[in-house]
């Protein structure tokens, strides 16, 4: 083992702590993005409803479903990323505890797992579908029974 790799391996505790801090910041950012998606969705849908009601543009009411669907997809994407980064974080910690951590594991900031599979798993998450399904059905109910 050359002296550069020896020095890096001696400094792994500090580098590992920095790596974990970065992963935790990414996970927090993804969580915040999920919350923001829900907030913006409610705000935008409410605003569109008010505009359509006050201007008697009832024919455009189904257009309100578009932002619901788009935010549903975006929220699911952020949740899938968050889960992937949590898995990456847990895998890194497991390697630390097992003593199998290598220098090449440091500062790899990529979510673990299959992105497509993670997305569809996130779509079925209890933190996603009840919110958007309720909003979707509420808007359908309003359109059908009030017009």
Secondary structure, DSSP 4 states (H G I P E B T S, - for coil): --HHHHHHHHTHHHHHHHHHHHHHHHHHHHHHHHHHHHHHHHHHHHHHHHHHHHTT-GGGGGGHHHHHHHHHHHHHHHHHHHHHHHHHHHHHHHHHHHT---GGGTT-----S-HHHHHHHHHT-TTTHHHHHHHHHHHHHHHHHH-
